[in-house]
Amino acid sequence: FPSHDNGANITTLGGNLAIQGAAADGASLAASTTTVTISSGTVSTLGGSGSGNLSITATGAVNQAGGTLSIKGTSSITTGGATITLTQAGNDFTGAVSLNNSGANNVAVTDANAPILGTSSIGGDLAIITGAGTVTGGLTQTTGALTVGRATTLTSSAAATDIDLSTQANSLTGAV
C-alpha cells in the first residue's frame, strides 16, 4: 500500500485490512467487523472507527493530529523507539489497549470513557486521561503488567471515578 500525502480514506465491509508502507499519514479508517493492521514507518492524523481490533506497528511515531478513534476490539500500538500520541478527547477504546515503545519516548492517550490497559512497556513518560467525553469512566487494568521507564500521570476527568492498577505486578519507575 503506497504512502498517500493527502490521506487515505479506507472503508471495509468486512474481513481484515492490512496497510504496509513507509508512512500511513492521514489514514482515516471506517471498518465494519474488521481487524485493521498498520505496519509503517510513521502513522499520523489517524482517525476512524472499527468493530474489530486495531494493531499498529511503526518504526516512527504514531500521532493523532486530528480525527478520533473508536475501536470496539483490542488495540495494540508499538513504535519501537518513538512516541505514541493519541490525545483526541473523543477517542473511545472499548477493549484492552496495549502500548509499547522504548528509549526515553513518551506515550499519551485520551479516552472519552473508561479505558482498560493491557500489557504495556513504555520507555518514557506515560500520560492517560479518562472520562474526557460526556460519559464518565475510570481506568482499569486487565491482564499483563504495566512497565513505565519514567513518570506516570493518570487523570480522570470525571468526578467520582476510580483508577485501579492493583490487579498486576506493575513497575512504575518514575514519579506517579
Backbone hydrogen bonds, N-H to C=O, Kabsch-Sander energy under -0.5 kcal/mol:
donor,donor_aa,acceptor,acceptor_aa,energy
7,G,4,H,-1.7
8,A,26,G,-0.7
10,I,8,A,-0.6
10,I,28,S,-2.7
11,T,9,N,-0.5
12,T,30,A,-2.0
15,G,33,T,-0.7
17,L,35,T,-2.5
19,I,37,T,-2.8
21,G,39,S,-1.4
24,A,42,T,-2.6
26,G,44,S,-1.8
27,A,24,A,-1.2
27,A,44,S,-0.8
28,S,8,A,-2.7
29,L,47,G,-3.0
30,A,10,I,-2.3
31,A,49,S,-2.6
32,S,12,T,-0.5
33,T,31,A,-0.5
36,V,34,T,-0.5
36,V,53,N,-2.8
37,T,17,L,-2.8
37,T,35,T,-0.5
38,I,55,S,-3.1
39,S,19,I,-3.3
39,S,37,T,-0.5
40,S,38,I,-0.5
40,S,57,T,-2.0
41,G,21,G,-0.8
42,T,22,A,-0.7
43,V,61,A,-2.5
46,L,63,N,-0.9
47,G,27,A,-1.6
48,G,68,T,-3.8
49,S,29,L,-1.8
50,G,70,S,-2.5
52,G,34,T,-0.9
54,L,74,T,-2.6
55,S,36,V,-2.8
56,I,76,S,-3.1
57,T,38,I,-2.9
58,A,78,T,-2.9
59,T,40,S,-1.6
60,G,41,G,-3.5
62,V,83,T,-2.2
63,N,43,V,-3.0
63,N,61,A,-0.6
64,Q,85,T,-1.0
70,S,48,G,-2.2
71,I,92,D,-2.0
72,K,50,G,-2.7
72,K,70,S,-0.5
73,G,52,G,-2.4
75,S,96,A,-2.5
76,S,54,L,-2.5
77,I,98,S,-2.7
78,T,56,I,-2.8
79,T,100,N,-2.2
82,A,80,G,-1.2
84,I,106,N,-1.8
85,T,62,V,-3.2
86,L,108,A,-3.0
91,N,88,Q,-1.9
92,D,69,L,-3.2
94,T,71,I,-2.8
94,T,92,D,-0.7
95,G,71,I,-0.6
95,G,73,G,-1.4
97,V,116,I,-2.9
98,S,75,S,-3.1
98,S,96,A,-0.5
100,N,77,I,-2.5
101,N,121,S,-2.3
102,S,80,G,-2.7
105,N,103,G,-0.7
107,V,125,D,-2.6
108,A,84,I,-2.6
109,V,127,A,-2.4
110,T,86,L,-2.5
111,D,129,I,-2.4
112,A,91,N,-4.0
116,I,95,G,-0.6
117,L,140,T,-2.6
118,G,97,V,-2.9
120,S,145,A,-1.9
121,S,99,L,-1.4
122,I,147,T,-3.3
124,G,105,N,-2.0
126,L,151,A,-2.5
127,A,107,V,-2.3
128,I,153,T,-2.6
129,I,109,V,-2.3
130,T,155,T,-3.0
131,G,113,N,-2.5
132,A,111,D,-2.0
133,G,112,A,-1.3
139,L,162,D,-2.1
140,T,115,P,-1.8
142,T,117,L,-2.2
147,T,120,S,-2.3
147,T,145,A,-0.5
148,V,171,S,-2.6
149,G,122,I,-2.5
150,R,124,G,-1.7
152,T,175,A,-3.1
153,T,126,L,-3.2
155,T,128,I,-3.1
157,S,130,T,-3.0
157,S,155,T,-0.6
161,T,158,A,-0.7
164,D,139,L,-3.3
164,D,162,D,-0.5
165,L,163,I,-0.6
168,Q,165,L,-0.6
170,N,168,Q,-1.5
171,S,146,L,-2.8
173,T,148,V,-2.4
173,T,171,S,-0.8
174,G,150,R,-1.5
